[in-house]
Amino acid sequence: MDKANHTRMFSSAESSTPDIGSILKEVSAALVEKGYEPMDQLVGFLVSGDPSYITSHRNARTLLSQLERDDVLEEVVQFYLDHLDNETR
């Protein structure tokens, strides 16, 4: 059968979705290297949307700007809730 006559499926959402956990880990490491407290800086950024809370060191600000703040908050809350479920079992 000729493959040229078949339509291939491509999901851009799956392939282009950045890994929030990996990005937060990289950003956190960059913040620590520059002497900042990652929790304070990330919360400041997530609450205000002001990218100046995040250092440009190691491209951290650019990495974080790939993410939607709502998606980051959703991931953080889900992670927390998942760990609560594991503790209550």
PyMOL Python script that loads the backbone (N, CA, C, O; Angstrom):
from pymol import cmd

cmd.read_pdbstr("""\
ATOM      1  N   MET A   1       0.836  -1.174   0.000  1.00  0.00           N
ATOM      2  CA  MET A   1       0.000   0.000   0.000  1.00  0.00           C
ATOM      3  C   MET A   1       0.890   1.248   0.000  1.00  0.00           C
ATOM      4  O   MET A   1       1.895   1.294   0.708  1.00  0.00           O
ATOM      5  N   ASP A   2       0.530   2.228  -0.770  1.00  0.00           N
ATOM      6  CA  ASP A   2       1.316   3.448  -0.920  1.00  0.00           C
ATOM      7  C   ASP A   2       1.066   4.388   0.260  1.00  0.00           C
ATOM      8  O   ASP A   2      -0.057   4.849   0.469  1.00  0.00           O
ATOM      9  N   LYS A   3       2.135   4.672   1.039  1.00  0.00           N
ATOM     10  CA  LYS A   3       2.008   5.532   2.213  1.00  0.00           C
ATOM     11  C   LYS A   3       1.707   6.976   1.844  1.00  0.00           C
ATOM     12  O   LYS A   3       1.192   7.722   2.678  1.00  0.00           O
ATOM     13  N   ALA A   4       2.002   7.376   0.659  1.00  0.00           N
ATOM     14  CA  ALA A   4       1.775   8.755   0.226  1.00  0.00           C
ATOM     15  C   ALA A   4       0.288   9.095   0.169  1.00  0.00           C
ATOM     16  O   ALA A   4      -0.072  10.272   0.204  1.00  0.00           O
ATOM     17  N   ASN A   5      -0.569   8.103   0.084  1.00  0.00           N
ATOM     18  CA  ASN A   5      -2.002   8.335  -0.018  1.00  0.00           C
ATOM     19  C   ASN A   5      -2.709   8.332   1.331  1.00  0.00           C
ATOM     20  O   ASN A   5      -3.930   8.483   1.384  1.00  0.00           O
ATOM     21  N   HIS A   6      -1.970   8.165   2.418  1.00  0.00           N
ATOM     22  CA  HIS A   6      -2.586   8.143   3.751  1.00  0.00           C
ATOM     23  C   HIS A   6      -2.263   9.416   4.519  1.00  0.00           C
ATOM     24  O   HIS A   6      -1.164   9.960   4.420  1.00  0.00           O
ATOM     25  N   THR A   7      -3.216   9.864   5.263  1.00  0.00           N
ATOM     26  CA  THR A   7      -3.019  11.041   6.107  1.00  0.00           C
ATOM     27  C   THR A   7      -2.409  10.613   7.432  1.00  0.00           C
ATOM     28  O   THR A   7      -2.886   9.679   8.077  1.00  0.00           O
ATOM     29  N   ARG A   8      -1.370  11.294   7.822  1.00  0.00           N
ATOM     30  CA  ARG A   8      -0.724  10.998   9.100  1.00  0.00           C
ATOM     31  C   ARG A   8      -1.229  11.986  10.139  1.00  0.00           C
ATOM     32  O   ARG A   8      -1.433  13.164   9.844  1.00  0.00           O
ATOM     33  N   MET A   9      -1.427  11.501  11.353  1.00  0.00           N
ATOM     34  CA  MET A   9      -1.873  12.350  12.453  1.00  0.00           C
ATOM     35  C   MET A   9      -0.664  12.963  13.145  1.00  0.00           C
ATOM     36  O   MET A   9       0.343  12.293  13.376  1.00  0.00           O
ATOM     37  N   PHE A  10      -0.778  14.226  13.467  1.00  0.00           N
ATOM     38  CA  PHE A  10       0.277  14.913  14.204  1.00  0.00           C
ATOM     39  C   PHE A  10      -0.391  15.755  15.266  1.00  0.00           C
ATOM     40  O   PHE A  10      -1.259  16.575  14.966  1.00  0.00           O
ATOM     41  N   SER A  11       0.013  15.554  16.508  1.00  0.00           N
ATOM     42  CA  SER A  11      -0.545  16.329  17.602  1.00  0.00           C
ATOM     43  C   SER A  11       0.502  17.327  18.079  1.00  0.00           C
ATOM     44  O   SER A  11       1.481  16.944  18.720  1.00  0.00           O
ATOM     45  N   SER A  12       0.303  18.579  17.775  1.00  0.00           N
ATOM     46  CA  SER A  12       1.276  19.588  18.170  1.00  0.00           C
ATOM     47  C   SER A  12       1.251  19.826  19.671  1.00  0.00           C
ATOM     48  O   SER A  12       2.274  20.218  20.233  1.00  0.00           O
ATOM     49  N   ALA A  13       0.135  19.608  20.337  1.00  0.00           N
ATOM     50  CA  ALA A  13       0.039  19.825  21.773  1.00  0.00           C
ATOM     51  C   ALA A  13       0.965  18.886  22.531  1.00  0.00           C
ATOM     52  O   ALA A  13       1.629  19.300  23.482  1.00  0.00           O
ATOM     53  N   GLU A  14       1.011  17.638  22.122  1.00  0.00           N
ATOM     54  CA  GLU A  14       1.852  16.673  22.819  1.00  0.00           C
ATOM     55  C   GLU A  14       3.325  16.927  22.590  1.00  0.00           C
ATOM     56  O   GLU A  14       4.124  16.814  23.519  1.00  0.00           O
ATOM     57  N   SER A  15       3.696  17.264  21.378  1.00  0.00           N
ATOM     58  CA  SER A  15       5.109  17.396  21.075  1.00  0.00           C
ATOM     59  C   SER A  15       5.692  18.742  21.495  1.00  0.00           C
ATOM     60  O   SER A  15       6.902  18.847  21.695  1.00  0.00           O
ATOM     61  N   SER A  16       4.860  19.773  21.633  1.00  0.00           N
ATOM     62  CA  SER A  16       5.401  21.083  21.946  1.00  0.00           C
ATOM     63  C   SER A  16       5.167  21.504  23.392  1.00  0.00           C
ATOM     64  O   SER A  16       5.580  22.596  23.782  1.00  0.00           O
ATOM     65  N   THR A  17       4.526  20.680  24.186  1.00  0.00           N
ATOM     66  CA  THR A  17       4.278  21.030  25.570  1.00  0.00           C
ATOM     67  C   THR A  17       5.566  20.913  26.366  1.00  0.00           C
ATOM     68  O   THR A  17       6.140  19.829  26.477  1.00  0.00           O
ATOM     69  N   PRO A  18       6.022  22.042  26.924  1.00  0.00           N
ATOM     70  CA  PRO A  18       7.252  21.967  27.705  1.00  0.00           C
ATOM     71  C   PRO A  18       7.039  21.208  29.008  1.00  0.00           C
ATOM     72  O   PRO A  18       5.936  21.195  29.554  1.00  0.00           O
ATOM     73  N   ASP A  19       8.077  20.589  29.493  1.00  0.00           N
ATOM     74  CA  ASP A  19       8.018  19.852  30.751  1.00  0.00           C
ATOM     75  C   ASP A  19       8.157  20.847  31.898  1.00  0.00           C
ATOM     76  O   ASP A  19       9.248  21.349  32.170  1.00  0.00           O
ATOM     77  N   ILE A  20       7.050  21.122  32.560  1.00  0.00           N
ATOM     78  CA  ILE A  20       7.013  22.137  33.606  1.00  0.00           C
ATOM     79  C   ILE A  20       7.990  21.800  34.731  1.00  0.00           C
ATOM     80  O   ILE A  20       8.714  22.677  35.202  1.00  0.00           O
ATOM     81  N   GLY A  21       8.017  20.552  35.160  1.00  0.00           N
ATOM     82  CA  GLY A  21       8.909  20.154  36.244  1.00  0.00           C
ATOM     83  C   GLY A  21      10.366  20.385  35.913  1.00  0.00           C
ATOM     84  O   GLY A  21      11.123  20.879  36.748  1.00  0.00           O
ATOM     85  N   SER A  22      10.767  20.037  34.710  1.00  0.00           N
ATOM     86  CA  SER A  22      12.163  20.225  34.293  1.00  0.00           C
ATOM     87  C   SER A  22      12.524  21.701  34.231  1.00  0.00           C
ATOM     88  O   SER A  22      13.608  22.103  34.653  1.00  0.00           O
ATOM     89  N   ILE A  23      11.618  22.496  33.708  1.00  0.00           N
ATOM     90  CA  ILE A  23      11.882  23.931  33.616  1.00  0.00           C
ATOM     91  C   ILE A  23      11.971  24.549  35.008  1.00  0.00           C
ATOM     92  O   ILE A  23      12.862  25.359  35.264  1.00  0.00           O
ATOM     93  N   LEU A  24      11.063  24.181  35.909  1.00  0.00           N
ATOM     94  CA  LEU A  24      11.123  24.716  37.270  1.00  0.00           C
ATOM     95  C   LEU A  24      12.423  24.316  37.969  1.00  0.00           C
ATOM     96  O   LEU A  24      12.995  25.094  38.732  1.00  0.00           O
ATOM     97  N   LYS A  25      12.872  23.112  37.700  1.00  0.00           N
ATOM     98  CA  LYS A  25      14.131  22.637  38.286  1.00  0.00           C
ATOM     99  C   LYS A  25      15.314  23.466  37.775  1.00  0.00           C
ATOM    100  O   LYS A  25      16.174  23.875  38.555  1.00  0.00           O
ATOM    101  N   GLU A  26      15.352  23.709  36.472  1.00  0.00           N
ATOM    102  CA  GLU A  26      16.419  24.521  35.877  1.00  0.00           C
ATOM    103  C   GLU A  26      16.389  25.955  36.398  1.00  0.00           C
ATOM    104  O   GLU A  26      17.426  26.520  36.745  1.00  0.00           O
ATOM    105  N   VAL A  27      15.200  26.535  36.450  1.00  0.00           N
ATOM    106  CA  VAL A  27      15.050  27.913  36.931  1.00  0.00           C
ATOM    107  C   VAL A  27      15.470  27.998  38.395  1.00  0.00           C
ATOM    108  O   VAL A  27      16.169  28.930  38.793  1.00  0.00           O
ATOM    109  N   SER A  28      15.047  27.035  39.182  1.00  0.00           N
ATOM    110  CA  SER A  28      15.402  26.999  40.596  1.00  0.00           C
ATOM    111  C   SER A  28      16.915  26.931  40.780  1.00  0.00           C
ATOM    112  O   SER A  28      17.469  27.644  41.617  1.00  0.00           O
ATOM    113  N   ALA A  29      17.580  26.089  40.013  1.00  0.00           N
ATOM    114  CA  ALA A  29      19.039  25.967  40.103  1.00  0.00           C
ATOM    115  C   ALA A  29      19.718  27.286  39.746  1.00  0.00           C
ATOM    116  O   ALA A  29      20.683  27.684  40.399  1.00  0.00           O
ATOM    117  N   ALA A  30      19.225  27.956  38.725  1.00  0.00           N
ATOM    118  CA  ALA A  30      19.797  29.243  38.327  1.00  0.00           C
ATOM    119  C   ALA A  30      19.606  30.287  39.426  1.00  0.00           C
ATOM    120  O   ALA A  30      20.509  31.078  39.700  1.00  0.00           O
ATOM    121  N   LEU A  31      18.432  30.285  40.051  1.00  0.00           N
ATOM    122  CA  LEU A  31      18.167  31.228  41.139  1.00  0.00           C
ATOM    123  C   LEU A  31      19.103  30.985  42.321  1.00  0.00           C
ATOM    124  O   LEU A  31      19.647  31.928  42.894  1.00  0.00           O
ATOM    125  N   VAL A  32      19.284  29.726  42.678  1.00  0.00           N
ATOM    126  CA  VAL A  32      20.185  29.378  43.779  1.00  0.00           C
ATOM    127  C   VAL A  32      21.609  29.827  43.461  1.00  0.00           C
ATOM    128  O   VAL A  32      22.290  30.399  44.312  1.00  0.00           O
ATOM    129  N   GLU A  33      22.054  29.567  42.236  1.00  0.00           N
ATOM    130  CA  GLU A  33      23.409  29.970  41.835  1.00  0.00           C
ATOM    131  C   GLU A  33      23.629  31.474  41.972  1.00  0.00           C
ATOM    132  O   GLU A  33      24.736  31.927  42.264  1.00  0.00           O
ATOM    133  N   LYS A  34      22.577  32.227  41.760  1.00  0.00           N
ATOM    134  CA  LYS A  34      22.688  33.682  41.859  1.00  0.00           C
ATOM    135  C   LYS A  34      22.402  34.199  43.274  1.00  0.00           C
ATOM    136  O   LYS A  34      22.440  35.405  43.516  1.00  0.00           O
ATOM    137  N   GLY A  35      22.115  33.281  44.208  1.00  0.00           N
ATOM    138  CA  GLY A  35      21.927  33.680  45.601  1.00  0.00           C
ATOM    139  C   GLY A  35      20.506  34.032  45.989  1.00  0.00           C
ATOM    140  O   GLY A  35      20.281  34.624  47.045  1.00  0.00           O
ATOM    141  N   TYR A  36      19.549  33.678  45.156  1.00  0.00           N
ATOM    142  CA  TYR A  36      18.148  33.957  45.450  1.00  0.00           C
ATOM    143  C   TYR A  36      17.474  32.746  46.085  1.00  0.00           C
ATOM    144  O   TYR A  36      17.948  31.618  45.949  1.00  0.00           O
ATOM    145  N   GLU A  37      16.379  32.984  46.770  1.00  0.00           N
ATOM    146  CA  GLU A  37      15.543  31.922  47.326  1.00  0.00           C
ATOM    147  C   GLU A  37      14.499  31.566  46.256  1.00  0.00           C
ATOM    148  O   GLU A  37      13.606  32.366  45.978  1.00  0.00           O
ATOM    149  N   PRO A  38      14.606  30.374  45.655  1.00  0.00           N
ATOM    150  CA  PRO A  38      13.698  30.016  44.556  1.00  0.00           C
ATOM    151  C   PRO A  38      12.216  30.116  44.901  1.00  0.00           C
ATOM    152  O   PRO A  38      11.427  30.586  44.082  1.00  0.00           O
ATOM    153  N   MET A  39      11.827  29.684  46.092  1.00  0.00           N
ATOM    154  CA  MET A  39      10.415  29.740  46.464  1.00  0.00           C
ATOM    155  C   MET A  39       9.896  31.176  46.400  1.00  0.00           C
ATOM    156  O   MET A  39       8.850  31.439  45.806  1.00  0.00           O
ATOM    157  N   ASP A  40      10.628  32.094  47.010  1.00  0.00           N
ATOM    158  CA  ASP A  40      10.190  33.495  47.032  1.00  0.00           C
ATOM    159  C   ASP A  40      10.107  34.076  45.621  1.00  0.00           C
ATOM    160  O   ASP A  40       9.139  34.752  45.275  1.00  0.00           O
ATOM    161  N   GLN A  41      11.122  33.808  44.820  1.00  0.00           N
ATOM    162  CA  GLN A  41      11.171  34.380  43.479  1.00  0.00           C
ATOM    163  C   GLN A  41      10.083  33.798  42.574  1.00  0.00           C
ATOM    164  O   GLN A  41       9.434  34.525  41.822  1.00  0.00           O
ATOM    165  N   LEU A  42       9.894  32.494  42.655  1.00  0.00           N
ATOM    166  CA  LEU A  42       8.872  31.861  41.809  1.00  0.00           C
ATOM    167  C   LEU A  42       7.467  32.279  42.219  1.00  0.00           C
ATOM    168  O   LEU A  42       6.618  32.519  41.360  1.00  0.00           O
ATOM    169  N   VAL A  43       7.215  32.367  43.510  1.00  0.00           N
ATOM    170  CA  VAL A  43       5.896  32.825  43.970  1.00  0.00           C
ATOM    171  C   VAL A  43       5.666  34.265  43.517  1.00  0.00           C
ATOM    172  O   VAL A  43       4.587  34.600  43.030  1.00  0.00           O
ATOM    173  N   GLY A  44       6.673  35.111  43.676  1.00  0.00           N
ATOM    174  CA  GLY A  44       6.546  36.494  43.211  1.00  0.00           C
ATOM    175  C   GLY A  44       6.205  36.570  41.736  1.00  0.00           C
ATOM    176  O   GLY A  44       5.342  37.344  41.323  1.00  0.00           O
ATOM    177  N   PHE A  45       6.888  35.761  40.952  1.00  0.00           N
ATOM    178  CA  PHE A  45       6.607  35.728  39.509  1.00  0.00           C
ATOM    179  C   PHE A  45       5.192  35.218  39.224  1.00  0.00           C
ATOM    180  O   PHE A  45       4.463  35.813  38.430  1.00  0.00           O
ATOM    181  N   LEU A  46       4.807  34.119  39.872  1.00  0.00           N
ATOM    182  CA  LEU A  46       3.496  33.528  39.592  1.00  0.00           C
ATOM    183  C   LEU A  46       2.352  34.436  40.026  1.00  0.00           C
ATOM    184  O   LEU A  46       1.316  34.480  39.362  1.00  0.00           O
ATOM    185  N   VAL A  47       2.522  35.149  41.114  1.00  0.00           N
ATOM    186  CA  VAL A  47       1.462  36.035  41.601  1.00  0.00           C
ATOM    187  C   VAL A  47       1.361  37.295  40.740  1.00  0.00           C
ATOM    188  O   VAL A  47       0.263  37.734  40.397  1.00  0.00           O
ATOM    189  N   SER A  48       2.512  37.872  40.397  1.00  0.00           N
ATOM    190  CA  SER A  48       2.501  39.168  39.705  1.00  0.00           C
ATOM    191  C   SER A  48       2.602  39.073  38.185  1.00  0.00           C
ATOM    192  O   SER A  48       2.096  39.936  37.469  1.00  0.00           O
ATOM    193  N   GLY A  49       3.255  38.021  37.699  1.00  0.00           N
ATOM    194  CA  GLY A  49       3.524  37.924  36.263  1.00  0.00           C
ATOM    195  C   GLY A  49       4.733  38.725  35.842  1.00  0.00           C
ATOM    196  O   GLY A  49       5.051  38.793  34.654  1.00  0.00           O
ATOM    197  N   ASP A  50       5.413  39.335  36.802  1.00  0.00           N
ATOM    198  CA  ASP A  50       6.577  40.175  36.512  1.00  0.00           C
ATOM    199  C   ASP A  50       7.816  39.298  36.318  1.00  0.00           C
ATOM    200  O   ASP A  50       8.279  38.671  37.271  1.00  0.00           O
ATOM    201  N   PRO A  51       8.355  39.244  35.109  1.00  0.00           N
ATOM    202  CA  PRO A  51       9.500  38.369  34.841  1.00  0.00           C
ATOM    203  C   PRO A  51      10.785  38.806  35.548  1.00  0.00           C
ATOM    204  O   PRO A  51      11.743  38.036  35.608  1.00  0.00           O
ATOM    205  N   SER A  52      10.819  40.034  36.086  1.00  0.00           N
ATOM    206  CA  SER A  52      12.043  40.482  36.757  1.00  0.00           C
ATOM    207  C   SER A  52      12.292  39.744  38.072  1.00  0.00           C
ATOM    208  O   SER A  52      13.365  39.887  38.659  1.00  0.00           O
ATOM    209  N   TYR A  53      11.330  38.965  38.543  1.00  0.00           N
ATOM    210  CA  TYR A  53      11.559  38.105  39.705  1.00  0.00           C
ATOM    211  C   TYR A  53      12.516  36.961  39.377  1.00  0.00           C
ATOM    212  O   TYR A  53      13.086  36.346  40.279  1.00  0.00           O
ATOM    213  N   ILE A  54      12.689  36.679  38.099  1.00  0.00           N
ATOM    214  CA  ILE A  54      13.486  35.537  37.661  1.00  0.00           C
ATOM    215  C   ILE A  54      14.768  36.031  37.000  1.00  0.00           C
ATOM    216  O   ILE A  54      14.730  36.887  36.116  1.00  0.00           O
ATOM    217  N   THR A  55      15.883  35.495  37.425  1.00  0.00           N
ATOM    218  CA  THR A  55      17.173  35.865  36.856  1.00  0.00           C
ATOM    219  C   THR A  55      17.266  35.437  35.389  1.00  0.00           C
ATOM    220  O   THR A  55      16.631  34.475  34.957  1.00  0.00           O
ATOM    221  N   SER A  56      18.071  36.178  34.648  1.00  0.00           N
ATOM    222  CA  SER A  56      18.325  35.762  33.267  1.00  0.00           C
ATOM    223  C   SER A  56      19.498  34.781  33.205  1.00  0.00           C
ATOM    224  O   SER A  56      19.809  34.238  32.145  1.00  0.00           O
ATOM    225  N   HIS A  57      20.146  34.559  34.356  1.00  0.00           N
ATOM    226  CA  HIS A  57      21.263  33.618  34.450  1.00  0.00           C
ATOM    227  C   HIS A  57      20.825  32.237  33.944  1.00  0.00           C
ATOM    228  O   HIS A  57      19.734  31.768  34.268  1.00  0.00           O
ATOM    229  N   ARG A  58      21.670  31.608  33.165  1.00  0.00           N
ATOM    230  CA  ARG A  58      21.395  30.279  32.577  1.00  0.00           C
ATOM    231  C   ARG A  58      20.090  30.252  31.785  1.00  0.00           C
ATOM    232  O   ARG A  58      19.455  29.205  31.655  1.00  0.00           O
ATOM    233  N   ASN A  59      19.702  31.397  31.266  1.00  0.00           N
ATOM    234  CA  ASN A  59      18.489  31.494  30.434  1.00  0.00           C
ATOM    235  C   ASN A  59      17.203  31.181  31.200  1.00  0.00           C
ATOM    236  O   ASN A  59      16.202  30.797  30.594  1.00  0.00           O
ATOM    237  N   ALA A  60      17.222  31.340  32.519  1.00  0.00           N
ATOM    238  CA  ALA A  60      16.080  30.963  33.353  1.00  0.00           C
ATOM    239  C   ALA A  60      14.812  31.742  32.996  1.00  0.00           C
ATOM    240  O   ALA A  60      13.727  31.165  32.930  1.00  0.00           O
ATOM    241  N   ARG A  61      14.946  33.028  32.770  1.00  0.00           N
ATOM    242  CA  ARG A  61      13.767  33.851  32.458  1.00  0.00           C
ATOM    243  C   ARG A  61      13.140  33.414  31.129  1.00  0.00           C
ATOM    244  O   ARG A  61      11.917  33.345  31.004  1.00  0.00           O
ATOM    245  N   THR A  62      13.974  33.126  30.161  1.00  0.00           N
ATOM    246  CA  THR A  62      13.476  32.675  28.856  1.00  0.00           C
ATOM    247  C   THR A  62      12.799  31.311  28.978  1.00  0.00           C
ATOM    248  O   THR A  62      11.739  31.080  28.396  1.00  0.00           O
ATOM    249  N   LEU A  63      13.420  30.417  29.738  1.00  0.00           N
ATOM    250  CA  LEU A  63      12.813  29.096  29.948  1.00  0.00           C
ATOM    251  C   LEU A  63      11.434  29.224  30.578  1.00  0.00           C
ATOM    252  O   LEU A  63      10.469  28.612  30.120  1.00  0.00           O
ATOM    253  N   LEU A  64      11.352  30.027  31.633  1.00  0.00           N
ATOM    254  CA  LEU A  64      10.079  30.167  32.341  1.00  0.00           C
ATOM    255  C   LEU A  64       9.023  30.849  31.481  1.00  0.00           C
ATOM    256  O   LEU A  64       7.829  30.584  31.624  1.00  0.00           O
ATOM    257  N   SER A  65       9.464  31.721  30.594  1.00  0.00           N
ATOM    258  CA  SER A  65       8.505  32.424  29.737  1.00  0.00           C
ATOM    259  C   SER A  65       7.854  31.489  28.715  1.00  0.00           C
ATOM    260  O   SER A  65       6.869  31.867  28.082  1.00  0.00           O
ATOM    261  N   GLN A  66       8.385  30.284  28.545  1.00  0.00           N
ATOM    262  CA  GLN A  66       7.768  29.294  27.652  1.00  0.00           C
ATOM    263  C   GLN A  66       6.478  28.738  28.244  1.00  0.00           C
ATOM    264  O   GLN A  66       5.662  28.149  27.536  1.00  0.00           O
ATOM    265  N   LEU A  67       6.300  28.932  29.552  1.00  0.00           N
ATOM    266  CA  LEU A  67       5.167  28.340  30.251  1.00  0.00           C
ATOM    267  C   LEU A  67       4.076  29.374  30.513  1.00  0.00           C
ATOM    268  O   LEU A  67       4.352  30.560  30.692  1.00  0.00           O
ATOM    269  N   GLU A  68       2.863  28.911  30.530  1.00  0.00           N
ATOM    270  CA  GLU A  68       1.748  29.747  30.961  1.00  0.00           C
ATOM    271  C   GLU A  68       1.682  29.664  32.483  1.00  0.00           C
ATOM    272  O   GLU A  68       1.774  28.575  33.051  1.00  0.00           O
ATOM    273  N   ARG A  69       1.523  30.804  33.143  1.00  0.00           N
ATOM    274  CA  ARG A  69       1.477  30.798  34.612  1.00  0.00           C
ATOM    275  C   ARG A  69       0.355  29.908  35.138  1.00  0.00           C
ATOM    276  O   ARG A  69       0.533  29.218  36.141  1.00  0.00           O
ATOM    277  N   ASP A  70      -0.791  29.917  34.475  1.00  0.00           N
ATOM    278  CA  ASP A  70      -1.910  29.061  34.909  1.00  0.00           C
ATOM    279  C   ASP A  70      -1.522  27.582  34.867  1.00  0.00           C
ATOM    280  O   ASP A  70      -1.881  26.812  35.757  1.00  0.00           O
ATOM    281  N   ASP A  71      -0.789  27.198  33.828  1.00  0.00           N
ATOM    282  CA  ASP A  71      -0.357  25.803  33.706  1.00  0.00           C
ATOM    283  C   ASP A  71       0.608  25.426  34.828  1.00  0.00           C
ATOM    284  O   ASP A  71       0.548  24.318  35.361  1.00  0.00           O
ATOM    285  N   VAL A  72       1.496  26.353  35.182  1.00  0.00           N
ATOM    286  CA  VAL A  72       2.448  26.098  36.265  1.00  0.00           C
ATOM    287  C   VAL A  72       1.695  25.933  37.581  1.00  0.00           C
ATOM    288  O   VAL A  72       1.958  24.996  38.334  1.00  0.00           O
ATOM    289  N   LEU A  73       0.768  26.828  37.856  1.00  0.00           N
ATOM    290  CA  LEU A  73      -0.010  26.731  39.096  1.00  0.00           C
ATOM    291  C   LEU A  73      -0.812  25.434  39.149  1.00  0.00           C
ATOM    292  O   LEU A  73      -0.890  24.783  40.190  1.00  0.00           O
ATOM    293  N   GLU A  74      -1.395  25.074  38.033  1.00  0.00           N
ATOM    294  CA  GLU A  74      -2.158  23.831  37.955  1.00  0.00           C
ATOM    295  C   GLU A  74      -1.268  22.624  38.264  1.00  0.00           C
ATOM    296  O   GLU A  74      -1.662  21.728  39.011  1.00  0.00           O
ATOM    297  N   GLU A  75      -0.080  22.612  37.688  1.00  0.00           N
ATOM    298  CA  GLU A  75       0.872  21.513  37.902  1.00  0.00           C
ATOM    299  C   GLU A  75       1.312  21.445  39.369  1.00  0.00           C
ATOM    300  O   GLU A  75       1.408  20.362  39.946  1.00  0.00           O
ATOM    301  N   VAL A  76       1.576  22.599  39.957  1.00  0.00           N
ATOM    302  CA  VAL A  76       2.021  22.647  41.356  1.00  0.00           C
ATOM    303  C   VAL A  76       0.924  22.148  42.283  1.00  0.00           C
ATOM    304  O   VAL A  76       1.187  21.355  43.187  1.00  0.00           O
ATOM    305  N   VAL A  77      -0.290  22.604  42.069  1.00  0.00           N
ATOM    306  CA  VAL A  77      -1.408  22.167  42.913  1.00  0.00           C
ATOM    307  C   VAL A  77      -1.653  20.674  42.732  1.00  0.00           C
ATOM    308  O   VAL A  77      -1.887  19.965  43.711  1.00  0.00           O
ATOM    309  N   GLN A  78      -1.603  20.187  41.494  1.00  0.00           N
ATOM    310  CA  GLN A  78      -1.801  18.755  41.243  1.00  0.00           C
ATOM    311  C   GLN A  78      -0.726  17.922  41.928  1.00  0.00           C
ATOM    312  O   GLN A  78      -1.023  16.882  42.516  1.00  0.00           O
ATOM    313  N   PHE A  79       0.512  18.372  41.855  1.00  0.00           N
ATOM    314  CA  PHE A  79       1.625  17.677  42.511  1.00  0.00           C
ATOM    315  C   PHE A  79       1.381  17.613  44.012  1.00  0.00           C
ATOM    316  O   PHE A  79       1.554  16.562  44.629  1.00  0.00           O
ATOM    317  N   TYR A  80       0.986  18.713  44.586  1.00  0.00           N
ATOM    318  CA  TYR A  80       0.719  18.778  46.018  1.00  0.00           C
ATOM    319  C   TYR A  80      -0.426  17.835  46.403  1.00  0.00           C
ATOM    320  O   TYR A  80      -0.318  17.079  47.369  1.00  0.00           O
ATOM    321  N   LEU A  81      -1.510  17.885  45.648  1.00  0.00           N
ATOM    322  CA  LEU A  81      -2.657  17.025  45.950  1.00  0.00           C
ATOM    323  C   LEU A  81      -2.310  15.549  45.800  1.00  0.00           C
ATOM    324  O   LEU A  81      -2.753  14.722  46.597  1.00  0.00           O
ATOM    325  N   ASP A  82      -1.529  15.218  44.792  1.00  0.00           N
ATOM    326  CA  ASP A  82      -1.096  13.830  44.606  1.00  0.00           C
ATOM    327  C   ASP A  82      -0.284  13.347  45.804  1.00  0.00           C
ATOM    328  O   ASP A  82      -0.437  12.206  46.240  1.00  0.00           O
ATOM    329  N   HIS A  83       0.570  14.205  46.332  1.00  0.00           N
ATOM    330  CA  HIS A  83       1.376  13.821  47.479  1.00  0.00           C
ATOM    331  C   HIS A  83       0.547  13.754  48.751  1.00  0.00           C
ATOM    332  O   HIS A  83       0.858  12.961  49.641  1.00  0.00           O
ATOM    333  N   LEU A  84      -0.491  14.557  48.861  1.00  0.00           N
ATOM    334  CA  LEU A  84      -1.401  14.443  49.999  1.00  0.00           C
ATOM    335  C   LEU A  84      -2.107  13.092  49.979  1.00  0.00           C
ATOM    336  O   LEU A  84      -2.260  12.440  51.012  1.00  0.00           O
ATOM    337  N   ASP A  85      -2.536  12.683  48.784  1.00  0.00           N
ATOM    338  CA  ASP A  85      -3.210  11.386  48.653  1.00  0.00           C
ATOM    339  C   ASP A  85      -2.287  10.249  49.085  1.00  0.00           C
ATOM    340  O   ASP A  85      -2.734   9.309  49.743  1.00  0.00           O
ATOM    341  N   ASN A  86      -1.018  10.324  48.726  1.00  0.00           N
ATOM    342  CA  ASN A  86      -0.066   9.283  49.079  1.00  0.00           C
ATOM    343  C   ASN A  86       0.186   9.238  50.583  1.00  0.00           C
ATOM    344  O   ASN A  86       0.425   8.162  51.132  1.00  0.00           O
ATOM    345  N   GLU A  87       0.137  10.380  51.253  1.00  0.00           N
ATOM    346  CA  GLU A  87       0.382  10.415  52.696  1.00  0.00           C
ATOM    347  C   GLU A  87      -0.789   9.891  53.498  1.00  0.00           C
ATOM    348  O   GLU A  87      -0.601   9.375  54.600  1.00  0.00           O
ATOM    349  N   THR A  88      -2.009  10.015  52.960  1.00  0.00           N
ATOM    350  CA  THR A  88      -3.190   9.607  53.716  1.00  0.00           C
ATOM    351  C   THR A  88      -3.542   8.138  53.511  1.00  0.00           C
ATOM    352  O   THR A  88      -4.486   7.641  54.126  1.00  0.00           O
ATOM    353  N   ARG A  89      -2.820   7.454  52.682  1.00  0.00           N
ATOM    354  CA  ARG A  89      -3.099   6.034  52.434  1.00  0.00           C
ATOM    355  C   ARG A  89      -2.453   5.162  53.461  1.00  0.00           C
ATOM    356  O   ARG A  89      -2.584   3.940  53.404  1.00  0.00           O
TER     357      ARG A  89
END
""", "prot")
cmd.dss("prot")
cmd.show_as("cartoon", "prot")
cmd.util.cbc("prot")
cmd.orient("prot")
